[in-house]
Amino acid sequence: MRCNLLVKPFFYLTTSLMLIFLYITFHNNIQWKQESDDKLISKLEKKNVEFSSVDGISEMKYILQWTSPNNIPFVYMGKGQKVFLDRHCIYNNCFVTSDKNYLGDYTKFDVIAFAGPETVHLPKESLPNKRSLHQKFVFASLESPDYYPVCSDNLDNFFNWTWTYKVNSDERWGYMVVRDSSNAIIGPNAEMHWLKWSEMDSVCDDFKEKLKTKTKAAAWFVSNCNSRSGREHFVNKLNKQLKKYDLNVDIYGRCGPLKCPRNKSRECVKMLEKDYYFYLSFENSFAEDYVTEKLLTSLNNNVVPIVFGAANYTRFMPDGMYLNARELGPVKLAEKMYELILNPDLYADYFKWRNHYSYHHKSESIETDEYCRFCSMLNDKELVQKITTYPNFRQWWDPPDRC
């Protein structure tokens, strides 16, 4: 029994020492592993590389800007992953560069992107003379083809995807999103199924009271005074007609006597809500679907928009909430403006849409952000593997009879 009594303490002592040794070893290994991980993460951060965890995807998608990275629209993309990280995109494993040698050979890039305003003027020898089957050549533009038409067949069967404001682009680099009363995205689209104006709910009395602060006919914020659309000439004619009713269009910016400093742009826009009945949402050129942020300026500030463009506006708004200057002409437009100013209830009816729809900038949501959506496209294996081109790019891009 005495022997047994001696063995047990020795056994306990040995076991305890072994456990202590194992704990120290395990702890040191964990600490070493943590330090190694920290060093790795630090290295990745220094390289501005971060991988998405969506569906376990970690393969970087490389985007080469073939044209200048300093011009619109590429200037908004930044470098590396920055734009995708800053916008908290679901997929952020996309990397932007303008360095054609970044991967050694430009055929290794997943995407080669071409800014439209520069690309339409490039001679054929300035375009890539080789490409890989896995690559997507992408035409990107925020500008109107009325200013930047394609007048040769150099770009036929050249682009796989388009990234423009047009509603039938592969990805929209547009200006607005339309949501219904349940916040679902419904447009703009080539075909819209709006509620009938007669079925829309009338605006409430409180909203009508807000409209009573308005005392001025129309405002126009403009900086391009020599547009292809000739909008400035139309406004001159409109002002002559409005004088008959002791009304006028107040012109702010380079093209008029009134000023709206950039550092006070928010206050200027809010001035529309308080003072003006109408806002001139006049485009600088005529092209299908070319409807810019000018429309959002009025819709989000309780002003009835007067549109001037070549778009089918029913892709963007239901009839009954805007006036179309090109259809009415300056004489009838001035008459209609005067009629609505004199009849507050008729004017208020132009806002019935607010009970059923809302308008937003694309960047307001990850769901609609154009950069996030583009990176998502590159992570869609089925879409990437599908080979598509634009056989007659001129026909798709140019306005009729432009060249």
ChimeraX attribute file (.defattr): number of C-alpha atoms within 10 A of each C-alpha:
attribute: neighborCount
match mode: 1-to-1
recipient: residues
	/A:1	6
	/A:2	6
	/A:3	7
	/A:4	8
	/A:5	9
	/A:6	10
	/A:7	12
	/A:8	11
	/A:9	11
	/A:10	11
	/A:11	11
	/A:12	11
	/A:13	12
	/A:14	12
	/A:15	12
	/A:16	12
	/A:17	12
	/A:18	12
	/A:19	12
	/A:20	12
	/A:21	12
	/A:22	12
	/A:23	12
	/A:24	12
	/A:25	12
	/A:26	12
	/A:27	12
	/A:28	12
	/A:29	12
	/A:30	12
	/A:31	12
	/A:32	12
	/A:33	12
	/A:34	12
	/A:35	12
	/A:36	12
	/A:37	12
	/A:38	12
	/A:39	12
	/A:40	12
	/A:41	14
	/A:42	12
	/A:43	12
	/A:44	13
	/A:45	11
	/A:46	9
	/A:47	11
	/A:48	14
	/A:49	18
	/A:50	18
	/A:51	17
	/A:52	17
	/A:53	12
	/A:54	12
	/A:55	7
	/A:56	8
	/A:57	13
	/A:58	15
	/A:59	11
	/A:60	18
	/A:61	17
	/A:62	22
	/A:63	26
	/A:64	25
	/A:65	20
	/A:66	22
	/A:67	19
	/A:68	14
	/A:69	21
	/A:70	12
	/A:71	12
	/A:72	17
	/A:73	19
	/A:74	21
	/A:75	11
	/A:76	12
	/A:77	19
	/A:78	16
	/A:79	17
	/A:80	19
	/A:81	23
	/A:82	18
	/A:83	19
	/A:84	26
	/A:85	20
	/A:86	9
	/A:87	16
	/A:88	13
	/A:89	20
	/A:90	17
	/A:91	24
	/A:92	29
	/A:93	26
	/A:94	29
	/A:95	24
	/A:96	23
	/A:97	19
	/A:98	20
	/A:99	13
	/A:100	16
	/A:101	11
	/A:102	13
	/A:103	12
	/A:104	10
	/A:105	9
	/A:106	21
	/A:107	18
	/A:108	19
	/A:109	21
	/A:110	22
	/A:111	23
	/A:112	26
	/A:113	24
	/A:114	26
	/A:115	24
	/A:116	26
	/A:117	23
	/A:118	15
	/A:119	21
	/A:120	19
	/A:121	14
	/A:122	13
	/A:123	10
	/A:124	13
	/A:125	7
	/A:126	10
	/A:127	15
	/A:128	12
	/A:129	7
	/A:130	7
	/A:131	14
	/A:132	11
	/A:133	9
	/A:134	15
	/A:135	19
	/A:136	25
	/A:137	22
	/A:138	24
	/A:139	23
	/A:140	24
	/A:141	25
	/A:142	21
	/A:143	19
	/A:144	25
	/A:145	22
	/A:146	21
	/A:147	17
	/A:148	18
	/A:149	18
	/A:150	25
	/A:151	13
	/A:152	14
	/A:153	13
	/A:154	16
	/A:155	19
	/A:156	15
	/A:157	13
	/A:158	19
	/A:159	19
	/A:160	19
	/A:161	20
	/A:162	25
	/A:163	24
	/A:164	26
	/A:165	23
	/A:166	25
	/A:167	20
	/A:168	14
	/A:169	16
	/A:170	16
	/A:171	20
	/A:172	24
	/A:173	24
	/A:174	25
	/A:175	20
	/A:176	23
	/A:177	22
	/A:178	19
	/A:179	17
	/A:180	17
	/A:181	11
	/A:182	8
	/A:183	11
	/A:184	10
	/A:185	16
	/A:186	16
	/A:187	19
	/A:188	21
	/A:189	16
	/A:190	13
	/A:191	12
	/A:192	14
	/A:193	11
	/A:194	18
	/A:195	13
	/A:196	10
	/A:197	16
	/A:198	9
	/A:199	8
	/A:200	16
	/A:201	14
	/A:202	17
	/A:203	17
	/A:204	11
	/A:205	9
	/A:206	8
	/A:207	12
	/A:208	16
	/A:209	11
	/A:210	12
	/A:211	19
	/A:212	13
	/A:213	13
	/A:214	17
	/A:215	12
	/A:216	17
	/A:217	20
	/A:218	22
	/A:219	22
	/A:220	21
	/A:221	23
	/A:222	19
	/A:223	13
	/A:224	13
	/A:225	15
	/A:226	12
	/A:227	14
	/A:228	14
	/A:229	18
	/A:230	15
	/A:231	22
	/A:232	18
	/A:233	12
	/A:234	16
	/A:235	19
	/A:236	14
	/A:237	15
	/A:238	20
	/A:239	18
	/A:240	16
	/A:241	19
	/A:242	21
	/A:243	12
	/A:244	12
	/A:245	12
	/A:246	10
	/A:247	17
	/A:248	20
	/A:249	22
	/A:250	18
	/A:251	20
	/A:252	18
	/A:253	16
	/A:254	14
	/A:255	16
	/A:256	15
	/A:257	9
	/A:258	13
	/A:259	13
	/A:260	16
	/A:261	12
	/A:262	9
	/A:263	8
	/A:264	9
	/A:265	11
	/A:266	11
	/A:267	12
	/A:268	16
	/A:269	16
	/A:270	16
	/A:271	14
	/A:272	22
	/A:273	23
	/A:274	18
	/A:275	18
	/A:276	24
	/A:277	25
	/A:278	25
	/A:279	28
	/A:280	27
	/A:281	28
	/A:282	26
	/A:283	25
	/A:284	24
	/A:285	21
	/A:286	20
	/A:287	23
	/A:288	21
	/A:289	22
	/A:290	25
	/A:291	29
	/A:292	18
	/A:293	15
	/A:294	19
	/A:295	24
	/A:296	18
	/A:297	20
	/A:298	24
	/A:299	21
	/A:300	16
	/A:301	16
	/A:302	23
	/A:303	27
	/A:304	26
	/A:305	25
	/A:306	21
	/A:307	22
	/A:308	23
	/A:309	22
	/A:310	17
	/A:311	16
	/A:312	14
	/A:313	19
	/A:314	15
	/A:315	17
	/A:316	23
	/A:317	18
	/A:318	17
	/A:319	16
	/A:320	14
	/A:321	20
	/A:322	21
	/A:323	21
	/A:324	17
	/A:325	24
	/A:326	15
	/A:327	11
	/A:328	13
	/A:329	13
	/A:330	20
	/A:331	15
	/A:332	14
	/A:333	20
	/A:334	24
	/A:335	15
	/A:336	14
	/A:337	21
	/A:338	17
	/A:339	13
	/A:340	16
	/A:341	18
	/A:342	11
	/A:343	10
	/A:344	14
	/A:345	13
	/A:346	12
	/A:347	18
	/A:348	23
	/A:349	18
	/A:350	22
	/A:351	22
	/A:352	19
	/A:353	22
	/A:354	19
	/A:355	14
	/A:356	15
	/A:357	20
	/A:358	16
	/A:359	19
	/A:360	17
	/A:361	15
	/A:362	19
	/A:363	17
	/A:364	12
	/A:365	15
	/A:366	16
	/A:367	13
	/A:368	18
	/A:369	20
	/A:370	20
	/A:371	24
	/A:372	23
	/A:373	20
	/A:374	18
	/A:375	21
	/A:376	17
	/A:377	16
	/A:378	21
	/A:379	20
	/A:380	10
	/A:381	10
	/A:382	9
	/A:383	11
	/A:384	16
	/A:385	12
	/A:386	9
	/A:387	12
	/A:388	14
	/A:389	16
	/A:390	16
	/A:391	15
	/A:392	14
	/A:393	18
	/A:394	22
	/A:395	13
	/A:396	14
	/A:397	19
	/A:398	20
	/A:399	19
	/A:400	12
	/A:401	6
	/A:402	13
	/A:403	11
